[in-house]
Amino acid sequence: METITGLHRNHFGQIISFVTSEGRVISYQKALMDAENGLISGVQTDVDLEGNMYLKPENTQNFDDFPNLF
């Protein structure tokens, strides 16, 4: 099963896409869908106070420890 190995951030520091263990670069929205469908391990989906779905890693608080790949 694929995992998240890195990410891309915009100039505001927001995550815009992820890099997977298979070398795919997928949008945040695609990563949400893949995580919901059980295609990516090590992350889970959650809903914020405003009702927006987001991704969070299972073993850490946030994605700050993931490398920002270009």
C-alpha positions as CSV (number, residue, x, y, z in Angstrom):
1,M,0.0,0.0,0.0
2,E,1.2,3.5,-0.8
3,T,2.3,6.0,1.9
4,I,3.0,9.7,1.9
5,T,6.8,10.4,1.6
6,G,6.9,14.1,0.9
7,L,4.8,17.1,0.1
8,H,4.7,20.4,-1.8
9,R,3.8,23.6,-0.2
10,N,2.8,26.9,-1.8
11,H,4.4,30.2,-0.8
12,F,1.9,30.6,2.0
13,G,3.1,27.3,3.5
14,Q,-0.1,25.4,2.7
15,I,0.2,21.8,1.5
16,I,-0.9,21.7,-2.2
17,S,0.2,18.2,-3.1
18,F,1.8,15.0,-1.8
19,V,4.5,12.7,-3.1
20,T,3.8,9.0,-2.5
21,S,6.0,6.0,-2.0
22,E,5.2,5.0,-5.6
23,G,6.5,8.3,-6.9
24,R,3.1,9.8,-7.7
25,V,2.5,13.5,-7.1
26,I,-1.1,13.9,-6.2
27,S,-3.2,16.9,-5.2
28,Y,-4.5,17.4,-1.7
29,Q,-8.0,16.5,-2.9
30,K,-6.8,13.3,-4.6
31,A,-4.9,12.3,-1.4
32,L,-8.1,12.8,0.6
33,M,-10.0,10.6,-1.7
34,D,-7.3,7.9,-1.8
35,A,-7.1,7.9,2.0
36,E,-10.8,7.6,2.4
37,N,-10.8,4.6,0.0
38,G,-8.0,2.9,1.9
39,L,-5.4,3.3,-0.9
40,I,-2.9,5.3,1.2
41,S,-1.7,4.1,4.6
42,G,-0.3,6.2,7.4
43,V,-2.8,9.0,7.1
44,Q,-6.4,9.5,8.1
45,T,-9.1,11.9,7.3
46,D,-10.8,14.2,9.8
47,V,-13.2,17.1,9.8
48,D,-12.4,20.5,11.2
49,L,-14.8,22.7,13.2
50,E,-16.0,24.4,9.9
51,G,-16.9,21.0,8.4
52,N,-14.0,20.8,6.0
53,M,-12.3,17.4,5.6
54,Y,-8.5,17.3,6.0
55,L,-5.7,14.8,6.2
56,K,-3.5,14.1,9.2
57,P,-0.7,11.6,9.7
58,E,-1.4,8.7,12.0
59,N,1.9,8.8,13.9
60,T,2.5,12.6,14.3
61,Q,0.5,15.7,15.0
62,N,1.0,17.3,11.5
63,F,3.0,17.1,8.3
64,D,5.8,19.4,9.5
65,D,8.3,16.5,9.7
66,F,7.7,15.4,6.1
67,P,10.2,16.8,3.5
68,N,9.1,19.5,1.2
69,L,10.0,18.1,-2.2
70,F,10.1,20.1,-5.5
